[in-house]
Structures are given as C-alpha cells and as structure tokens.
Amino acid sequence: MATEIFLPAMSPTMEEGTLAKWLVAEGDTVKAGQVIAEIETDKATMELESDESGTVLELLIAASGNAVKVGTPIAMMGEAGES
Amino acid sequence: MAKAAKSADNTKHQSTPNTERDPAPPYPKSYKASTDELLEFYRQMLLIRRFEERAGQLYGLGLIGGFCHLYIGQEAVVVGVQSALKKGDSVITGYRDHGHMLATGISAKATMAELTGRSGGISRGKGGSMHMFSQEHGFYGGHGIVGAQVPIGAGLAFAHKYNGTDNVSVAYFGDGAANQGQVYEAFNMAELWNLPVIFIIENNQYAMGTSVNRASAENQLFRRGESFRIPGVQVNGMDVCDVRGAAEEIIPWVRSGKGPVLLEMKTYRYRGHSMSDPAKYRSKDEVEQMREHSDCIEATKRMLLEGGKVTEEQLKELEKKIRAEVAEAADFAQNSPEPDASELYTDILVGSY
C-alpha cells in the first residue's frame, strides 16, 4: 500500500520548509529510522527520518526548490513495483 | 535478518532478584506462548507502533497541541504485562501512555481523537495525553506530573485491599521518574501496608535530556526498593515473552497478598523523549543497532514465521487491517468536532453543588 510522506512541522513555529537535499533516490529501499532528507526550516537544517521500512516510489518535490507548506506530500513510499 | 536473531546478547540483561525480603518471588521464566497468543501480542504491538507513527505525523501537521511522547520501541512492555492482568485490575502511568490505553482495550479512535482535542476523545477532547482516563477499562491515567502516578497507583492498590477484592494495581513509571521523592514515600507505604501493587519501571535508558547512568546514583533500578524490603526483578523488556513470563510469575504473587514487587523493564525508545527532543545525547548508530537487532516486533515476527504455523501473507494481511484501523482513527480524530464551550463546566465536581 503506497503511503504519502508529508513535510512535517519540525519546530512549533515552522510553517514551511525547503527540501535542502534528498538522501535517497526513487527505487531505493529505506529502513525505519533512516534519514531520507535534509529540510531547511525557519530555524535550522533538520534531518527527516522515515517512519517505516519500504521502497521510495516517487520523490514529489525537487531538492533546492521553493519552500513548501507543512503538510505537503513530498514523497511516496511503499513496496517495490507498486505505483 | 537471520543473523540478527542471535544478536539479542547486547540486550539480554542478566537479572538479579533482590532477596531482601523473605520470601522473595522466584526469578521468572520466559513465557511459552501459543501461536495464537504470540499472534495477538504481535497484533497489539504493531497496532501501538502504527498508531504512534501516525500520532507523530499528526503532531507534525500541527493537529496535536502541547507535547507528544511516543512509545515506539517499548511496545513489548505494556503488551506483555497487560496480557496477564484480569478484569478489575487497575493500570496507571505517566504521559507516555497511548500504548497503555490501546493495551487496556480503549479504541484507537477514542485515543487519537483525545490527542487532537476532539469531542470523540476518551476524555471528550479536554485532556490530551496527560489527562486520558477510562475507569471502564481500568485505566487511571495519563498523568502530567513526573512520578505523580506512583503514589496514586499505591492508592489504587489500597482501594483494592480496602474493598476486599483480589485485584492488583500496576503503576508504570520511567527511569527519570524513578528519581522523584514521592516514589519512595509510596514504596514505604506500599510495603508497610502490604498493598497489592506492582511497580514497573520502564527503563528506556534516557530521561528527558540524559542517560540513566549519568543521572542516577544507583542505576540498577530494580534495586531501588531494597531499603523498603520490596523485592525487585530486572526483565528484558524488549522481549514480549520475557515480559509476560515476569508478569505471569509476579502478578499472582502480589495478588495472593504477599505485598508489592518492583519490576524493572529494560527497554528502549527510538524517538526523542518528546517530539521536540532531537536526542543529541545518544548516537544515531546506537538507535540503529537497537532497531536492527533488538526490536520487539521484528523478534516476534521471526518467532511466528519460524514456528511455521503463520505465513508471511497472513502477517501482511494483519498489517493491512491494522493500517486501516489506524487510518480510520486518524480520520475520526480530524473530523470529530471540537468540544462544545459548555463542556468547560462538566467533569469538574462530582455531582452538582
């Protein structure tokens, strides 16, 4: 079952964030707890960890693009071969 | 994965029963669970984990106010203990309590809606994680003050004794709370009055900002009852069968009127103390090692599959059901209305004055 990964609020005041760097690529398998991206917030650059193990199906937001609002889907995760 | 099975050594904590009091309970054995029991442990632990992950996401979306303390990593403790309790027993804990609520049978919907402060929540949205409560399920909170649940837990045990039931009270607290003064006042009275209470220290090895070894003069927490003549037992809290085995041995012992016992569950939390804790006091590698080699859910999954009576497909089907249950809870928690303003005046006094 593919699930969306949302941009989380990484501080109580964060409203938007910029995807500084993806540390995974589409098709990569990730483990729960693995850092998958670096997010620039209003305060600092924070590491985003994956909640679950699975395969990165799609990266929805490009790195170093414009800031996106908290709650925006940034990637799809699931099992290899799913869409 | 096969290699990981052997590596439990680094978390297999040798236990030393404290024999200060005579008689002390025998050292518990690991529980031999049937396939059905093991499957049920697995279901409950996985439900707690998926629930907590979703709670973390909702917190990240700003839907949960205040603090949020996740139970991820510690699931075996509450699931193992709860499985050995009976109706009428009471459970009380601190604010890392969502898992305890699910284990006592409170629905995922009512728990999640309480986190988001909606009227469908177990405390009608007025409490949040620090004021969750359900007398019906024998769950007495959900407490915001570190360690404050311990004397209340002793009080619940007093009530069981006073009312002449054979029920017991289980008071959970963390390694940080184990350094609070009121815990020891409660120990003293509990032993003095021979109360049917099981004190459970969930030692996840880190309090809010530092490790138990840096913050505790006696870091073998199962010995903390010694000067009160309360026997203590250390248990591998990452193994649900070890936890159940300990509960199986100790709960009837306490139930039979032999006085309080202290159980130290050696466990581990993968997330920060709360959502706003970056957990810089430990290495990422340490967390990864624990996840990789000592995870209670993965270990149970391996036991199920190795037993040969459960297939990978069955477990996937179960996981799908759990995901649906959690998704439904999350939807409910976002769509249930906020409490009406008139609720400000309810649940304050018993009766009307």
Boltz contact constraints between the chains, C-beta under 6 A:
constraints:
  - contact:
      token1: [A, 8]
      token2: [B, 60]
      max_distance: 6.0
  - contact:
      token1: [A, 9]
      token2: [B, 60]
      max_distance: 6.0
  - contact:
      token1: [A, 9]
      token2: [B, 62]
      max_distance: 6.0
  - contact:
      token1: [A, 33]
      token2: [B, 291]
      max_distance: 6.0
  - contact:
      token1: [A, 51]
      token2: [B, 53]
      max_distance: 6.0
  - contact:
      token1: [A, 71]
      token2: [B, 61]
      max_distance: 6.0
